[in-house]
Amino acid sequence: MVSRPVSSQGGFRFGDDFELDVCAYELRCRGIALKLKPIPMEILIFLVDRRGELTTREQIVERIWGEHVFLDTNNSINSAISKVRHVLRDDPEQPRFVLTVPSKGYRFIAPVVEVPAWTSASQTKKQTTLEQATAPPEEEHVFTEVPLASLGKAPSPASLRAVRKPWSVFAVLALVLIAAAGALLVLGSRTQTQASGGRLMLAVLPFQNLTGDASQEYFSDGLTEEMITQMGKVDPRHLGVIARTSVMHYKNSAVPLDQVSRELRVQYVLEGSIRRESDRVRITAQLIQTKDQSHLWARQYDRELDSLLALEGEVAQEISDEILISLGGKSEPPTARRFPTPASFEVYELYLKGLFFGNKRTPQGFRQAISCFQQAIEKDPNYTRAYAGLADIYTLMSNYGLVPAHDYMPKARAAALKALQIDDSLAEAHASLAVIAENYDWDWQTANKEYRRAIELNPNYATAHHWYAECLAFQGRFDEALAESERARQLDPLSLIIAADNGAILYFSRQYDRAIERFRSVLDLDPGFTRAHLVIAAYVQKGQFMDALADIEAWRRTGNDAPWISEWETYVYGRAGRLREAQNALQRVRRLSQEWQTDPSQFMIVCYAGVNDQAEWLDWLEKATREHANVPTGFKVDPLYDPLRSNPRFQALLRRVGLADMAGAPPDAAESTAQGAPAEVTPSHVVTVSR
């Protein structure tokens, strides 16, 4: 790929203030490291090395992407050059460093001084130790690894080794994950800024899709999610990993790392890019310490997609060893865990597509996700991750009211059980079983057990904490629910559903003022976010009917004239004693339900709660219970049901769903406590799940 080695094995100085350290793969200004991503850095090194010469776009393409690239790279080059100019504070109209030669390419025009390697004696000794420690045994053959800092130079014996087994993109992922984790855990012994509980916190930012093809977004997004999932399993006692929902806020954005650090409360960031062409993939990754934006570790991997899909723990351990030694670590690196690997890359690609479509949280996206997961299972009946993904989609569709629970919850259970039959250590499948036991079976003991098992297997799994908090809240165990919710919030701090569910637990525990504050903070970010409009119910409990109606109008102005808006309008007017307006809103619910082709039963419960027609209200509640909808989960704690608590029919329903004799009675309807902490659960008529 590289046409010639870089002339200096140390680096270059130019413009009085700038040092380009090739060995450290770092650009500094007056000794301060500047942030520059891999492709702009490679282009800068190439231009500086060819200073004074015209460097054509074709030469840059060959240097960065290889000889046989068939993609349009113009935008990538333009973007990279812009980033180089930005970090150098260079004016393209009156350049001091990078001159554009129209229709030709670029020329680096500043005077450059070559300098020897910036290497101290201790660093030299450390490197010698590293090479000795990583020299392979006489008969051992491992993978080829090309450090980013070595690009443009002849590879050293320590970084280029004989290959006996072909390694796939899965091996690449695991190597990046375990190696970065090793670096973090050593650094954890040195840093004083750790997260609560003594853990370091890491954010895996969305990997850049450098293919030039937007249809490949599923690939970069999927691998980002895989990075998060698998990194979270490396050493959860010492390393916390931010969940997907929060990091995806930074996709295709130029948010400074210090802002990322503040918003996510992380000390380290793993970022990188993915380029896929034909049957090959190139993955770059770099680990950055956010407090000073220093680059601690960087790698580039080139692999064939259809290689052997297997990962030996010893290989991952070796990479972790290298990172530990290079950082001067003395503690033992984390033991590499084996992750489920499919039979072929085709299976894995279908799984990634399933994740991508499922995360859209739309009816069409759910259908596409089911198709992808089913195809993956047909091609590899033993791939547990595909079964777990399928179980989640069936559960989500049931809980969103898109399909009958009687039809889809048994399918979800079968998929989750199949996954656990193959691999009982899959946290996602245990969480899926738990939510089925909670929302469909009302088997609270099994739900609690399965949630705890999921968290035990993967303490960094934010969804398990989120759903378990919800389950605890439905049982009236608010203190425990608040604690689990807080753990979910630390792992997924930008998740709107977790924030809105925080407000819901506060609402269930009669902390109405705090609930309103939480809901309003979510609506400030997204005025159309459905779950946060449970603020309407909190306003009603406080008698603030005008505030509730104002929120309904604001909700409708987001362009959403859905039946659930009129459902809450019926409730507010009914509770305010404006029965004629309540009846008009009720008729609108019926009409919109027909237009939306939606079962009206999920709306009628709230409507008849508003007008306090207890006979009709209980009829709809009994119907929902017979159909095993998720409505009954809120019977014990939702203030909506307070007028029914002495009704024998309602008490029978409580017994039927296993909540009548459970410890942790709901607060008195008139009570409004001032204590508590942010938490997460959902409104009464729809259980929200977020993964």
C-alpha positions as CSV (number, residue, x, y, z in Angstrom):
1,M,0.0,0.0,0.0
2,V,2.7,2.5,1.0
3,S,4.8,3.6,-2.0
4,R,7.9,4.4,0.0
5,P,9.1,4.8,3.6
6,V,9.0,8.1,5.4
7,S,12.4,9.8,5.2
8,S,12.6,10.6,8.9
9,Q,12.2,7.8,11.5
10,G,11.8,10.6,14.1
11,G,9.8,13.5,12.8
12,F,9.7,17.0,11.4
13,R,9.6,20.6,12.7
14,F,8.0,23.4,10.7
15,G,6.4,26.8,11.2
16,D,8.3,27.5,14.4
17,D,5.5,26.0,16.6
18,F,4.8,22.6,15.1
19,E,6.4,19.2,15.6
20,L,5.2,16.2,13.7
21,D,6.3,13.1,15.6
22,V,6.1,10.2,13.2
23,C,7.1,7.6,15.8
24,A,4.5,8.7,18.3
25,Y,2.0,9.5,15.5
26,E,1.4,12.9,17.0
27,L,1.2,16.5,15.9
28,R,2.2,19.0,18.6
29,C,2.1,22.8,18.8
30,R,4.5,24.2,21.4
31,G,4.6,20.8,23.0
32,I,0.8,20.4,23.3
33,A,-0.6,17.4,21.4
34,L,-3.3,18.3,18.8
35,K,-6.2,16.2,17.8
36,L,-6.0,14.8,14.3
37,K,-7.7,11.7,13.1
38,P,-5.9,8.9,11.2
39,I,-6.6,9.9,7.6
40,P,-5.8,13.6,8.0
41,M,-2.7,12.6,10.0
42,E,-1.6,10.2,7.2
43,I,-2.0,12.8,4.5
44,L,-0.1,15.4,6.6
45,I,2.8,13.0,7.1
46,F,2.8,12.2,3.4
47,L,2.8,15.9,2.4
48,V,5.5,16.9,4.8
49,D,7.7,14.0,3.8
50,R,7.3,15.1,0.1
51,R,7.7,18.8,1.0
52,G,8.2,21.1,-2.0
53,E,6.9,18.4,-4.3
54,L,3.5,18.2,-6.0
55,T,1.5,15.4,-4.4
56,T,-1.3,14.3,-6.6
57,R,-4.7,13.0,-5.5
58,E,-3.9,9.7,-7.2
59,Q,-0.8,9.4,-5.0
60,I,-2.8,10.2,-1.9
61,V,-5.4,7.6,-2.8
62,E,-2.7,5.0,-3.3
63,R,-1.0,5.9,-0.1
64,I,-4.2,5.9,2.1
65,W,-6.6,3.5,0.4
66,G,-4.3,1.3,-1.7
67,E,-3.8,0.7,-5.4
68,H,-7.1,-1.0,-6.4
69,V,-9.7,1.3,-4.9
70,F,-12.8,1.9,-6.9
71,L,-14.6,4.4,-4.6
72,D,-15.0,8.1,-5.0
73,T,-12.4,9.4,-2.5
74,N,-12.5,13.1,-3.5
75,N,-14.8,14.1,-0.6
76,S,-12.6,12.2,1.9
77,I,-9.5,13.9,0.7
78,N,-11.1,17.3,0.7
79,S,-12.4,16.8,4.2
80,A,-9.0,15.6,5.4
81,I,-7.2,18.5,3.9
82,S,-9.7,20.9,5.6
83,K,-9.0,19.2,8.9
84,V,-5.2,19.5,8.4
85,R,-5.6,23.2,7.6
86,H,-7.8,23.8,10.6
87,V,-5.4,22.2,13.0
88,L,-2.5,24.1,11.5
89,R,-4.5,27.4,11.4
90,D,-3.7,27.6,7.7
91,D,-5.6,29.9,5.4
92,P,-6.3,28.2,2.0
93,E,-6.4,31.7,0.3
94,Q,-3.0,32.7,1.7
95,P,-1.5,29.3,2.8
96,R,1.6,29.0,4.9
97,F,1.7,25.2,4.8
98,V,-0.6,23.4,2.4
99,L,-0.9,24.9,-1.1
100,T,-3.6,23.6,-3.4
101,V,-2.5,23.1,-7.0
102,P,-5.8,23.4,-9.0
103,S,-6.8,20.2,-10.8
104,K,-3.5,18.5,-9.7
105,G,-3.1,18.1,-6.0
106,Y,-1.2,19.7,-3.1
107,R,2.2,20.9,-2.1
108,F,3.6,21.4,1.4
109,I,5.4,24.8,1.1
110,A,6.7,25.6,4.6
111,P,10.4,25.0,5.4
112,V,10.8,21.7,7.2
113,V,13.6,20.4,9.5
114,E,14.0,16.7,10.0
115,V,14.7,15.6,13.6
116,P,15.9,12.3,15.1
117,A,13.4,10.2,17.1
118,W,12.1,11.9,20.2
119,T,13.0,8.9,22.3
120,S,14.4,8.9,25.8
121,A,16.7,6.2,27.2
122,S,13.8,4.9,29.3
123,Q,11.6,4.7,26.3
124,T,14.3,2.9,24.4
125,K,14.6,0.4,27.2
126,K,10.8,-0.1,27.3
127,Q,10.7,-0.7,23.6
128,T,13.4,-3.3,23.8
129,T,11.5,-5.0,26.6
130,L,8.4,-4.9,24.4
131,E,10.1,-6.5,21.4
132,Q,11.7,-9.2,23.6
133,A,8.4,-10.0,25.4
134,T,6.4,-10.1,22.2
135,A,8.8,-12.1,20.1
136,P,6.9,-15.3,19.1
137,P,8.1,-18.7,20.1
138,E,10.0,-20.7,17.5
139,E,7.0,-22.7,16.3
140,E,4.3,-20.2,17.0
141,H,2.7,-18.2,14.2
142,V,0.3,-15.4,14.9
143,F,-1.4,-12.6,13.1
144,T,-0.1,-9.6,11.1
145,E,-0.6,-6.3,13.0
146,V,0.4,-3.0,11.6
147,P,0.5,-0.2,14.2
148,L,-0.7,3.2,12.9
149,A,2.6,4.8,14.1
150,S,4.4,2.5,11.7
151,L,2.6,3.5,8.5
152,G,4.9,4.8,6.0
153,K,7.9,2.9,7.4
154,A,9.2,-0.6,7.0
155,P,7.6,-2.8,9.6
156,S,9.7,-4.0,12.5
157,P,10.1,-7.6,13.4
158,A,8.0,-6.9,16.6
159,S,5.0,-5.7,14.6
160,L,5.1,-7.9,11.5
161,R,5.0,-11.7,12.1
162,A,4.4,-14.8,10.1
163,V,0.8,-15.8,9.4
164,R,-0.5,-19.3,9.6
165,K,-4.2,-18.8,10.3
166,P,-6.3,-16.2,8.5
167,W,-8.2,-14.0,11.0
168,S,-11.5,-12.3,10.3
169,V,-13.0,-9.0,11.2
170,F,-14.1,-10.7,14.5
171,A,-10.5,-11.2,15.5
172,V,-9.8,-7.6,14.6
173,L,-12.6,-6.4,16.8
174,A,-11.6,-8.5,19.7
175,L,-8.0,-7.5,19.4
176,V,-8.9,-3.8,19.4
177,L,-11.2,-4.4,22.3
178,I,-8.9,-6.4,24.6
179,A,-5.9,-4.3,23.8
180,A,-7.6,-1.0,24.5
181,A,-9.0,-2.5,27.7
182,G,-5.5,-3.5,28.8
183,A,-4.3,0.0,28.2
184,L,-7.2,1.5,30.2
185,L,-6.8,-0.8,33.1
186,V,-3.1,0.0,33.5
187,L,-3.9,3.7,33.3
188,G,-6.6,3.2,35.9
189,S,-4.0,2.5,38.5
190,R,-2.4,5.9,37.7
191,T,-5.4,8.2,37.4
192,Q,-7.2,10.0,40.1
193,T,-10.3,10.9,38.1
194,Q,-12.3,7.7,38.1
195,A,-16.0,7.3,37.9
196,S,-18.1,6.5,40.9
197,G,-17.5,3.1,42.3
198,G,-13.8,3.3,41.4
199,R,-14.3,2.4,37.7
200,L,-12.9,4.1,34.7
201,M,-15.4,5.1,32.1
202,L,-14.9,4.7,28.4
203,A,-17.0,5.9,25.4
204,V,-16.7,4.0,22.1
205,L,-17.6,6.8,19.6
206,P,-19.4,5.8,16.4
207,F,-16.9,4.4,13.9
208,Q,-16.6,6.5,10.7
209,N,-17.9,4.9,7.6
210,L,-15.1,5.6,5.0
211,T,-16.5,3.5,2.2
212,G,-18.1,6.5,0.6
213,D,-21.4,4.4,0.4
214,A,-24.2,5.5,2.8
215,S,-25.8,2.0,2.4
216,Q,-22.9,0.6,4.4
217,E,-23.9,2.6,7.5
218,Y,-25.3,-0.6,9.0
219,F,-21.8,-2.0,8.9
220,S,-20.1,0.8,10.8
221,D,-23.0,1.3,13.2
222,G,-23.2,-2.5,13.8
223,L,-19.5,-2.8,14.6
224,T,-19.7,0.2,16.9
225,E,-22.4,-1.6,18.8
226,E,-20.4,-4.8,18.9
227,M,-17.4,-2.8,20.2
228,I,-19.5,-1.5,23.0
229,T,-21.1,-4.9,23.8
230,Q,-17.9,-6.8,23.9
231,M,-15.7,-4.1,25.5
232,G,-18.3,-4.0,28.3
233,K,-17.6,-7.7,29.1
234,V,-13.8,-7.4,29.3
235,D,-13.5,-6.3,33.0
236,P,-16.7,-4.6,34.2
237,R,-15.4,-4.3,37.8
238,H,-12.9,-1.7,36.6
239,L,-14.1,-0.5,33.3
240,G,-17.5,1.0,32.6
241,V,-18.6,1.5,28.9
242,I,-21.2,4.0,27.8
243,A,-24.2,2.5,26.0
244,R,-25.0,2.8,22.3
245,T,-27.9,5.3,22.7
246,S,-25.7,8.0,24.2
247,V,-22.6,7.6,21.9
248,M,-24.8,7.7,18.8
249,H,-25.6,11.3,19.6
250,Y,-22.0,12.1,18.4
251,K,-22.3,10.4,15.0
252,N,-21.2,12.6,12.1
253,S,-20.6,15.5,14.5
254,A,-17.5,17.5,15.3
255,V,-18.1,17.8,19.1
256,P,-14.8,18.5,20.9
257,L,-13.6,15.7,23.1
258,D,-13.7,17.8,26.2
259,Q,-17.4,18.3,25.6
260,V,-17.8,14.5,25.1
261,S,-16.0,14.0,28.4
262,R,-18.2,16.4,30.3
263,E,-21.5,15.1,28.9
264,L,-20.7,11.4,29.2
265,R,-18.4,11.7,32.3
266,V,-15.7,9.5,30.7
267,Q,-12.0,9.6,31.1
268,Y,-11.2,7.8,27.8
269,V,-12.6,7.6,24.3
270,L,-12.1,4.9,21.7
271,E,-12.6,6.2,18.1
272,G,-11.8,4.9,14.7
273,S,-13.0,4.2,11.2
274,I,-14.0,1.4,9.0
275,R,-13.3,1.0,5.3
276,R,-14.8,-1.9,3.5
277,E,-14.0,-2.8,-0.1
278,S,-15.0,-6.0,-1.9
279,D,-13.8,-8.8,0.4
280,R,-11.5,-6.8,2.6
281,V,-11.9,-4.5,5.5
282,R,-9.6,-1.9,7.1
283,I,-10.2,-0.9,10.7
284,T,-8.4,1.9,12.5
285,A,-8.7,2.6,16.2
286,Q,-7.2,4.9,18.6
287,L,-7.5,5.4,22.4
288,I,-7.5,8.9,23.7
289,Q,-7.3,10.3,27.2
290,T,-9.9,13.1,27.4
291,K,-8.3,15.3,30.0
292,D,-5.4,16.2,27.8
293,Q,-6.5,14.6,24.5
294,S,-3.3,12.6,24.3
295,H,-3.3,9.6,22.1
296,L,-2.4,6.5,24.2
297,W,-2.7,3.7,21.6
298,A,-3.4,3.3,18.0
299,R,-3.7,0.4,15.5
300,Q,-4.7,-0.3,12.0
301,Y,-5.8,-3.8,10.8
302,D,-6.4,-5.1,7.3
303,R,-8.3,-8.3,7.0
304,E,-10.3,-10.4,4.5
305,L,-14.0,-10.6,5.3
306,D,-14.4,-14.3,4.4
307,S,-11.5,-15.4,6.5
308,L,-11.8,-18.0,9.2
309,L,-14.3,-16.7,11.7
310,A,-12.7,-17.7,15.0
311,L,-10.8,-16.1,17.8
312,E,-8.2,-17.6,20.0
313,G,-8.1,-16.1,23.5
314,E,-4.3,-16.4,23.5
315,V,-4.1,-13.9,20.6
316,A,-6.2,-11.4,22.4
317,Q,-4.2,-11.9,25.5
318,E,-1.0,-11.3,23.6
319,I,-2.2,-7.9,22.3
320,S,-3.3,-7.0,25.8
321,D,0.2,-7.9,27.1
322,E,1.8,-5.7,24.5
323,I,-0.3,-2.7,25.6
324,L,0.5,-3.3,29.2
325,I,4.2,-3.6,28.6
326,S,4.3,-0.6,26.4
327,L,2.7,1.5,29.1
328,G,4.9,0.0,31.8
329,G,2.1,-1.9,33.5
330,K,2.8,-4.4,36.1
331,S,-0.6,-5.9,36.8
332,E,-2.0,-8.8,35.0
333,P,-4.2,-8.0,32.0
334,P,-7.8,-9.1,31.9
335,T,-8.4,-12.6,30.7
336,A,-9.8,-12.6,27.2
337,R,-13.3,-13.9,26.9
338,R,-14.7,-15.9,24.0
339,F,-17.6,-14.3,22.3
340,P,-20.1,-16.1,20.1
341,T,-18.9,-16.3,16.6
342,P,-21.1,-17.1,13.6
343,A,-20.3,-19.7,10.9
344,S,-19.6,-17.2,8.2
345,F,-19.2,-13.5,7.6
346,E,-22.5,-13.6,5.7
347,V,-24.3,-14.6,8.9
348,Y,-22.6,-11.8,10.9
349,E,-23.5,-9.2,8.2
350,L,-27.1,-10.3,8.5
351,Y,-26.9,-9.9,12.3
352,L,-25.4,-6.4,11.9
353,K,-28.3,-5.4,9.6
354,G,-30.8,-6.8,12.1
355,L,-29.3,-4.5,14.8
356,F,-29.3,-1.6,12.4
357,F,-33.0,-1.9,11.4
358,G,-34.1,-2.8,14.9
359,N,-32.6,0.3,16.4
360,K,-34.8,2.4,14.1
361,R,-37.7,1.5,16.4
362,T,-40.3,1.7,13.6
363,P,-42.8,-0.9,12.4
364,Q,-40.9,-1.3,9.1
365,G,-37.6,-1.4,10.8
366,F,-38.8,-4.2,13.1
367,R,-40.0,-6.2,10.2
368,Q,-36.7,-5.8,8.4
369,A,-34.8,-6.8,11.6
370,I,-36.9,-10.0,12.0
371,S,-36.1,-10.9,8.4
372,C,-32.4,-10.4,8.9
373,F,-32.2,-12.3,12.2
374,Q,-34.2,-15.2,10.7
375,Q,-31.9,-15.4,7.7
376,A,-28.9,-15.4,10.0
377,I,-30.4,-18.3,12.0
378,E,-31.2,-20.3,8.9
379,K,-27.6,-20.0,7.8
380,D,-26.2,-20.7,11.3
381,P,-28.7,-22.4,13.7
382,N,-26.2,-22.1,16.6
383,Y,-25.6,-18.3,16.4
384,T,-26.9,-17.2,19.8
385,R,-26.7,-13.5,19.2
386,A,-29.2,-13.7,16.3
387,Y,-31.7,-15.6,18.6
388,A,-31.3,-12.9,21.3
389,G,-31.9,-10.1,18.7
390,L,-35.0,-11.9,17.4
391,A,-36.4,-12.2,21.0
392,D,-35.9,-8.5,21.6
393,I,-37.7,-7.5,18.4
394,Y,-40.7,-9.7,19.2
395,T,-40.8,-8.3,22.7
396,L,-40.6,-4.7,21.5
397,M,-43.3,-5.2,18.9
398,S,-45.6,-6.7,21.6
399,N,-44.9,-4.0,24.1
400,Y,-45.4,-1.2,21.6
401,G,-48.8,-2.7,20.8
402,L,-47.9,-3.3,17.1
403,V,-48.8,-7.0,17.3
404,P,-50.9,-9.2,19.6
405,A,-48.9,-10.3,22.6
406,H,-50.4,-13.8,22.5
407,D,-48.9,-14.3,19.1
408,Y,-45.5,-12.8,19.5
409,M,-44.5,-13.2,23.2
410,P,-44.3,-17.0,22.9
411,K,-42.1,-16.5,19.8
412,A,-39.8,-14.2,21.9
413,R,-39.6,-16.7,24.7
414,A,-38.7,-19.5,22.2
415,A,-35.9,-17.5,20.7
416,A,-34.5,-16.5,24.1
417,L,-34.6,-20.0,25.4
418,K,-32.9,-21.3,22.3
419,A,-30.1,-18.8,22.7
420,L,-29.6,-19.9,26.4
421,Q,-29.8,-23.6,25.4
422,I,-26.7,-22.9,23.2
423,D,-25.0,-20.5,25.5
424,D,-26.3,-19.8,29.1
425,S,-23.8,-16.9,29.6
426,L,-25.6,-14.6,27.1
427,A,-26.7,-11.6,29.2
428,E,-29.0,-10.3,26.5
429,A,-31.0,-13.5,26.4
430,H,-31.5,-13.5,30.2
431,A,-32.8,-9.9,30.0
432,S,-35.2,-10.9,27.3
433,L,-36.6,-13.8,29.4
434,A,-36.9,-11.4,32.3
435,V,-39.0,-8.9,30.4
436,I,-41.2,-11.7,29.0
437,A,-41.8,-13.0,32.5
438,E,-42.6,-9.5,33.7
439,N,-44.8,-8.2,31.0
440,Y,-46.5,-11.3,29.7
441,D,-46.4,-13.9,32.5
442,W,-46.5,-11.6,35.5
443,D,-44.0,-14.0,37.0
444,W,-42.2,-11.5,39.2
445,Q,-39.9,-14.0,40.9
446,T,-38.5,-15.2,37.6
447,A,-38.3,-11.7,36.2
448,N,-36.2,-10.6,39.2
449,K,-34.0,-13.7,39.0
450,E,-33.3,-13.3,35.2
451,Y,-32.6,-9.6,35.5
452,R,-30.1,-10.2,38.3
453,R,-28.4,-12.9,36.2
454,A,-28.1,-10.6,33.2
455,I,-26.5,-7.9,35.3
456,E,-24.2,-10.5,36.9
457,L,-23.0,-11.6,33.5
458,N,-22.6,-8.1,32.1
459,P,-22.7,-5.3,34.7
460,N,-22.1,-2.8,31.9
461,Y,-25.4,-3.8,30.1
462,A,-27.4,-0.6,30.6
463,T,-30.6,-2.1,29.3
464,A,-30.7,-4.8,32.0
465,H,-30.4,-2.1,34.7
466,H,-33.0,0.0,32.9
467,W,-35.5,-2.8,32.6
468,Y,-34.8,-4.2,36.1
469,A,-35.5,-0.7,37.6
470,E,-38.8,-0.7,35.8
471,C,-39.7,-4.2,37.2
472,L,-38.8,-3.2,40.7
473,A,-40.9,0.0,40.5
474,F,-43.9,-2.0,39.4
475,Q,-43.5,-4.1,42.5
476,G,-43.4,-0.9,44.6
477,R,-39.7,-1.4,45.5
478,F,-38.9,2.2,44.8
479,D,-35.6,2.5,46.6
480,E,-34.1,-0.4,44.8
481,A,-35.6,0.8,41.5
482,L,-34.0,4.2,42.0
483,A,-30.6,2.6,42.6
484,E,-30.8,0.5,39.4
485,S,-32.1,3.4,37.4
486,E,-29.1,5.5,38.5
487,R,-26.7,2.7,37.3
488,A,-28.5,2.7,33.9
489,R,-28.2,6.5,33.7
490,Q,-24.5,6.4,34.4
491,L,-24.0,3.9,31.5
492,D,-26.3,5.7,29.1
493,P,-26.4,9.4,30.2
494,L,-27.9,10.8,27.0
495,S,-30.7,8.3,26.7
496,L,-34.0,10.1,26.5
497,I,-36.0,7.0,27.4
498,I,-34.0,6.4,30.5
499,A,-34.4,10.0,31.5
500,A,-38.2,9.9,30.8
501,D,-38.5,6.7,32.8
502,N,-36.7,8.4,35.6
503,G,-39.6,10.8,35.7
504,A,-42.1,7.9,35.6
505,I,-40.7,6.3,38.7
506,L,-40.9,9.6,40.5
507,Y,-44.5,9.9,39.3
508,F,-45.3,6.4,40.5
509,S,-43.8,7.2,43.9
510,R,-46.0,10.3,44.1
511,Q,-43.0,12.7,43.8
512,Y,-44.9,14.8,41.3
513,D,-42.8,18.0,41.3
514,R,-39.6,16.1,40.7
515,A,-41.3,14.0,38.0
516,I,-42.5,17.1,36.2
517,E,-38.9,18.5,36.3
518,R,-37.5,15.3,34.9
519,F,-40.1,15.1,32.1
520,R,-39.7,18.8,31.2
521,S,-35.9,18.3,30.8
522,V,-36.5,15.6,28.2
523,L,-39.2,17.6,26.4
524,D,-36.7,20.5,26.1
525,L,-34.5,18.2,24.1
526,D,-37.3,16.6,22.1
527,P,-40.8,18.1,22.3
528,G,-42.3,15.1,20.5
529,F,-40.9,12.4,22.8
530,T,-43.9,10.4,23.7
531,R,-42.9,8.9,27.0
532,A,-42.0,12.3,28.5
533,H,-45.6,13.5,27.9
534,L,-46.5,11.4,31.0
535,V,-45.9,14.8,32.5
536,I,-49.6,15.3,31.7
537,A,-50.6,12.7,34.3
538,A,-48.3,14.3,36.9
539,Y,-50.0,17.7,36.3
540,V,-53.4,16.2,36.7
541,Q,-52.5,14.6,40.0
542,K,-51.5,18.1,41.2
543,G,-54.7,19.7,39.9
544,Q,-52.7,21.7,37.2
545,F,-55.2,21.1,34.4
546,M,-54.3,24.1,32.3
547,D,-50.6,23.1,32.4
548,A,-51.7,19.6,31.3
549,L,-53.8,21.0,28.4
550,A,-50.9,23.3,27.4
551,D,-48.6,20.3,27.1
552,I,-51.2,18.4,24.9
553,E,-51.4,21.4,22.5
554,A,-47.6,21.7,22.4
555,W,-47.4,17.9,21.7
556,R,-50.0,18.2,18.9
557,R,-47.9,21.1,17.3
558,T,-45.1,18.7,16.8
559,G,-47.2,17.4,13.9
560,N,-48.4,14.3,15.7
561,D,-52.2,14.0,15.7
562,A,-52.1,10.4,17.1
563,P,-54.9,8.7,19.1
564,W,-52.8,8.7,22.2
565,I,-52.7,12.5,22.3
566,S,-56.5,12.6,22.3
567,E,-56.5,9.8,24.8
568,W,-54.7,12.1,27.3
569,E,-56.9,15.0,26.3
570,T,-60.0,12.9,27.3
571,Y,-58.3,12.1,30.6
572,V,-57.5,15.7,31.4
573,Y,-60.9,17.1,30.5
574,G,-62.6,14.3,32.4
575,R,-60.6,14.8,35.6
576,A,-61.2,18.6,35.3
577,G,-65.0,18.0,35.2
578,R,-65.3,19.2,31.6
579,L,-67.3,16.2,30.6
580,R,-68.7,17.5,27.2
581,E,-65.1,18.2,26.0
582,A,-64.0,14.8,27.4
583,Q,-66.7,13.0,25.4
584,N,-65.7,14.9,22.2
585,A,-62.1,13.9,22.8
586,L,-63.2,10.3,23.3
587,Q,-65.0,10.3,20.0
588,R,-61.8,11.6,18.4
589,V,-59.8,8.7,19.9
590,R,-62.2,6.2,18.3
591,R,-62.0,7.9,14.9
592,L,-58.2,8.1,15.0
593,S,-57.8,4.5,16.1
594,Q,-59.7,3.4,13.0
595,E,-57.5,5.7,10.8
596,W,-54.3,4.4,12.4
597,Q,-55.6,0.8,12.3
598,T,-54.8,0.5,16.0
599,D,-56.5,-1.5,18.6
600,P,-58.4,1.1,20.7
601,S,-58.2,-0.9,23.9
602,Q,-54.8,0.5,24.9
603,F,-56.3,4.0,24.8
604,M,-59.8,3.3,26.3
605,I,-58.3,2.5,29.7
606,V,-56.9,6.0,30.1
607,C,-60.0,7.6,28.6
608,Y,-62.4,5.9,31.0
609,A,-60.1,6.7,33.9
610,G,-60.6,10.3,33.0
611,V,-64.4,10.3,33.0
612,N,-64.3,7.8,36.0
613,D,-66.8,5.4,34.3
614,Q,-65.6,2.5,36.5
615,A,-67.8,-0.2,34.9
616,E,-66.4,0.6,31.4
617,W,-62.9,1.2,32.8
618,L,-62.8,-2.2,34.5
619,D,-64.2,-3.9,31.4
620,W,-61.3,-2.7,29.4
621,L,-58.8,-3.6,32.1
622,E,-60.2,-7.1,32.3
623,K,-59.9,-7.4,28.5
624,A,-56.2,-6.3,28.6
625,T,-55.5,-8.8,31.3
626,R,-57.2,-11.6,29.4
627,E,-55.0,-10.8,26.4
628,H,-51.9,-10.6,28.5
629,A,-51.2,-7.1,27.4
630,N,-48.6,-5.2,29.4
631,V,-51.2,-2.8,30.9
632,P,-51.5,-4.8,34.2
633,T,-47.9,-4.2,35.2
634,G,-48.8,-0.8,36.5
635,F,-51.8,-1.8,38.5
636,K,-50.0,-1.7,41.9
637,V,-48.3,1.7,41.7
638,D,-49.8,3.9,39.0
639,P,-51.8,6.8,40.6
640,L,-54.2,6.4,37.6
641,Y,-55.8,3.4,39.3
642,D,-56.2,5.0,42.8
643,P,-60.0,5.5,42.4
644,L,-60.3,1.7,41.8
645,R,-58.2,0.4,44.7
646,S,-61.2,-0.6,46.9
647,N,-63.2,-2.1,44.0
648,P,-63.5,-5.9,44.3
649,R,-63.1,-6.3,40.5
650,F,-59.8,-4.4,40.6
651,Q,-58.6,-6.3,43.6
652,A,-59.2,-9.5,41.7
653,L,-57.1,-8.2,38.9
654,L,-54.3,-7.4,41.2
655,R,-54.3,-11.0,42.5
656,R,-54.4,-12.4,39.0
657,V,-51.2,-10.5,38.0
658,G,-49.4,-11.4,41.2
659,L,-49.3,-7.9,42.7
660,A,-51.9,-8.0,45.4
661,D,-49.9,-9.6,48.3
662,M,-46.5,-8.3,47.2
663,A,-44.5,-6.2,49.8
664,G,-44.0,-2.6,49.0
665,A,-47.5,-1.0,48.9
666,P,-47.9,2.1,46.8
667,P,-47.8,5.4,48.6
668,D,-51.0,6.9,49.8
669,A,-52.7,8.8,47.0
670,A,-52.6,12.1,49.0
671,E,-48.9,11.7,49.9
672,S,-46.2,13.5,47.9
673,T,-42.8,12.8,49.2
674,A,-39.8,15.1,48.6
675,Q,-37.1,12.5,48.8
676,G,-35.7,10.2,46.2
677,A,-33.4,10.2,43.2
678,P,-33.8,10.1,39.4
679,A,-35.1,6.8,38.2
680,E,-36.6,5.0,35.3
681,V,-39.8,3.2,34.5
682,T,-42.7,3.7,32.1
683,P,-46.3,5.0,31.9
684,S,-49.1,2.7,32.8
685,H,-50.4,1.7,29.4
686,V,-47.3,1.0,27.4
687,V,-44.1,-0.5,28.7
688,T,-41.1,1.1,27.1
689,V,-38.0,-1.0,26.5
690,S,-34.8,0.6,25.3
691,R,-31.9,-1.3,23.9
